[in-house]
Amino acid sequence: MCVISSFALAEGAFIGAEGSYVFKSKISDGEESLKDSVPSIGIKGGYAWDEARAYVQYNNVFEAKKTFNIYEKDYEVKWNNDEFLIGADWTPAINDSAKLVVGVYTGASRLNAKDGSKEYDTGWLFGGKLGAIVSMNDNLEFEGGLKADKTFGYEYGLEQNKFGAYTSLNFKF
């Protein structure tokens, strides 16, 4: 009976709010690149099983900017992202209240770039994460770790790479 109750508590729907800091957001066309560090916020919802979970997530990566000088004139380029993701995590137990998180995610990333005029472009994002989940009680858990992703498929051969740390507070139903 204890095994069945324990299994029932380990499964269920969840929603969460995520905050992260992108140590490096790099956009490159193969020859030149723009880099900056920025925060991001997101919301997610999904379903967790004993050692796995699946989710959908929306992230807003805040505006990054880079100023550079061409022919003695300063130019500023700004960019941010809206990300629509689906993901799956493997979550084996470390002990009674902690789990390891090893996950992959994919989806669409909308790049909003400004260099005097505003341009939008959508690319395909693929990424992974490594972290831990600590249960605070039966309905609340804290998650944190590192994640990295790459977006390709933008026009003009642009690609974007991001690497950062994330934390999430998840409410389990």
N, C-alpha and C positions, 0 to 999 in steps of 0.2 A: 504494500500500500504506500509506503514512504517513497518508493521509486516512482510510482505513478504520480504522486503529488509533486515531487521534485521535477519531473519531466513536464508537468502541466505549467509550473511556474516559469520554466525556462523557455516556453514558447509563447508567442503572442505578437500582436501589433504594437508598433511604437511610432512616436513622432519625436523629432529633435530639432534643436537650433544649434547651428555650428558657427564658430568664429575661427578664422585662420589668419595667418600672416605668411604671405608669399615672399620668401627671402629673395627670390629672383624671378621676375617676369621678363622673359627675353623674346623679342620678336625679331626674326631674321629672314632675309631673302637669299641667304647663301653667301653673300658677300659682305653686307653690313648688318649690324644689329643694334637694337635699342634695348636697354635693360633698366629696371627699376624694382624697388621693393614696395609692396602695398598690402593692406589688410583686405579681407573679404568676409562676407557673412552669407549664411545659407539656412535653408529649412529642408527637412527630409522626413519621409515617412515610409514605413515598410513593415515587414513581418520577419520575426526571428524564430528560428527553430533551435534545437539543442546546441548544435555546433555550426550553424550557418544562418545567414540572413540575407534578404534581398530588399532593395529600397529604391525609391526615386528621390531626386534631390534637385533643388534650384540654388545656385550660388550667384551672388553679385560680387565680382572682383572690382574693388574701387579703382579710381583713376590713377594711372601711372603717367609719368611725364619725363621727357628727356629734352634738354636744350643743347643744341650744337651750333657751331659757327661755320658758315659757308661764305667765303668771299667777304669776310669781315662783317657779316650780318648774322644776328642770332635768330634761330628758328626753334620753335617749340612744338613738339609732337606730344599729344596726349592720347591715351587709350585705356579702355576698360572692357570688361567682359560680362556677359550674361551667359550662364552655363545651365543646361538642362540635361541631367544625368540619370542613368540607371546603374546600379551597382550590385555586387554580390560580395559577401565577406565570409571567410572561414573564421569561426570564433571558438577555438578549443579552450576549455577551462584550464586556468593556471592553478587556482584553488577555489574555495567555496564562494568567494566574492569577486574574483577577477578572471578575465578572459583575455587571450591574445586576439588581435584583429589583424588578419592578412586579407586584403581585398583588392578587387579590380573594379573599375568603373569606365563607362563610355557614354557618349552623347554628343550633343551639339553645343558649340561655343560661338556666341555672337560677338564679334569684335567690333567695338565702336571706336574708331580712330578719328582724331581731329588734328589737322595741321593748317588751320585757317578755314577749311571746309570740313563738313562732317561726312564720313564714309562708314558704311556698315558692311560687314562680310560675315558669312557663317562658315565654320569649318567643323571637322570631325575631331572630337577629343577622345583620347584613350589614356588612362592613368592607373596608378596603383597606390596603395597605402599600407602602412605598418604601424600598429599601435596597440593600445590596451583599453579594456572596458572594466570599470570598477563599479559594482552595484552598491548604491547608497542604501537602498531598501528594496522592497518587492516591486516598486513602481518607478524608481528613479535610478539612472546610471550616468556616470561620467565617462567620457571617452576622449582619448587624446593620442596623438602620434605624429607621424610624418607622412607627407604625400607628394607625389610628383606626377605631372602629366604633360602630354604633348598634343598640340592641335595642328592638324595639317588640312590642306584642301582650300585654304584661303586663296583669293586671286593673287596674281603676280608672283606665285611661288612662295608666299610668306608662310612661315611656320612659327608657332609659339611654344615655348617650353616654360613650365612653372615648377618651382620646388618650394615647399613650405611646411609649416607645422600647423596642426589643427586641434581644436578642442570642441567637444560637443556635449550637450546635456540632453539626454533622451528620457522621455516619459513612456513607460511600458503600460499597456492596457491589460 
